[in-house]
Amino acid sequence: MNRTNLFILLIFLIGLAACHVEDKKTSNVTKFPEKKEIKVTVIKTAPEILAPEEMIIMNDQIWVFQSKKERLFDVFELPDCKHIFSTGRKGQGPNDFIFPIGRTLQIHHTGFTILDANVLKFITPQPDGSLEVTHTVKTFDHLAVNGFIRLDDSLYCAFTGCATGSTSDCEYQMIDLARKKTIEFSSYPNLTTKEYEGDQRCQIYYKHLTAIQGKRKIAAFYSFFKFFRIYSYDGVLEQEVHVKIPPYQSDNVENWKKRMIFYGRPVSTEKYIYVPCMGNEIQVWDWEGNPVIQYTLDQTFITFDVCENTNRIFLISAKEDDHDKIFSFDLMH
């Protein structure tokens, strides 16, 4: 075999190997191993939950974030969801908030973190119900309102080129404060028949991030497609999953009034990722991208969290008729 033919054969084998690796990263899911129809338990509560944006479960308590109320957080005791206190306020004081972004709420070992304008605040609840800002961290130079997530205490991730005034062909930027290093990673997927650029591309491929420090993994679920990706903390794509369970394709992705919204903000544990789908469904996946179970609820909800201590999920609706209710159901996996 001459050198030219040997070179062609080598390139062909490398191409086969590359395709093989890519095939391992991509999968199509057409069904869940188990599906459950759920009649939720309705728990009456007070005061009124008028405009819930996010909730977290912390120290056997439900914390509901409502930026439009005088007090930002309503706190309820588990498991009966009795209201305990309301706390947090906007202002200029050392423990006040200026522009808190609810979807950046994350549990921390002493309490929680939340992005307040472009500063991340570490919050420790006090015995009297007040909130103490123990320290703050300046992460990105711009206001990272889209896709911001704390991976650990020095590593942060956010979207690139999405309402930031910047442009990039990468979906994400990651900043390592300890090493004083910023990287961009992950090319956009190609899920439409038309190519997009800039903010329009970012909007069409909008997604919700969750991460787990123990596994050092990030999962990204796309709002307008039943599609998600799993990355390592170094930005390497480990798995991407196309969920071919009808309905799974939006034919009106360019028209925001007619877009189908599939995935919302996920909740993650060491074993599983819980992702809301289409307002009344929670899909459960493992961190390898395998389907576990699909819960279909008899109520719609806007935000939820998983309580591992009670093995239950607690949910809150944004419907006006549900302003005095918290829903829950038992996990079955």
TAPECOR-V884966 format. One record per backbone hydrogen bond with DSSP energy under -0.5 kcal/mol. NH is the residue of the N-H (numbers start at 1). CO is the residue of the C=O. Records with the same first field share a line. If there is no record, write none. Layout:
NH=CO + CO
This chain:
6=2
7=3
8=4
9=5
10=6
11=7
12=8
13=9
14=10
15=11
16=12
17=13
18=14
19=15
20=16
21=17
22=18
23=19
24=20
25=21
26=22
27=240
29=242
30=28
36=294
38=36 + 296
40=38
41=328
43=41 + 326
44=42
45=324
49=323
50=48
53=65
54=65
56=63
58=56 + 61
61=58
62=76
63=56 + 61
64=62 + 74
65=54 + 63
66=72
69=66
72=70 + 88
73=87
74=64
75=85
76=62
77=82
78=60
81=77
82=77
84=75
85=75
87=73
91=97
96=93
97=89
101=115
102=100
104=101
105=102
106=113
108=111
111=108
112=123
113=106
114=121
115=101
116=114 + 119
117=99 + 115
119=116
120=137
121=114 + 119
122=135
123=112 + 121
124=132
125=123
126=130
129=126
132=124
134=122 + 132
135=122
137=120
139=118 + 137
144=142
145=143
147=145
149=157
151=149 + 155
152=155
155=152
156=175
157=149
158=173
159=146
160=171
163=161
171=186
172=185
173=158
174=183
175=156
176=181
177=154 + 175
180=176
181=176
183=174
185=172
188=169
191=189
200=197
201=197
202=198
203=199
204=200
205=201
206=203
208=221
210=219
212=217
216=212
217=212
218=231
219=210
220=229
221=208
222=227
223=206
225=222
226=248
227=225
228=241
229=220
230=239
231=218
232=236
233=216
235=232
238=230
239=230
240=25
241=228
242=27
243=226 + 241
244=29 + 242
245=243
246=244
251=249
253=250
255=252
256=254
258=255
259=255
261=259
262=223 + 260
263=222 + 223
264=276
267=274
269=272
273=285
274=267
275=273 + 283
277=281
278=262
280=277
281=277
282=295
283=275
284=293
285=273
286=290
287=271
289=286
292=284
293=284
294=34
295=282
296=36 + 294
297=280 + 295
298=38
301=279
302=316
303=316
305=314
307=312
308=306
311=307
312=307
313=329
314=305
315=327
316=303
322=319
323=320
325=322
326=43
327=315
328=41
329=313
331=311
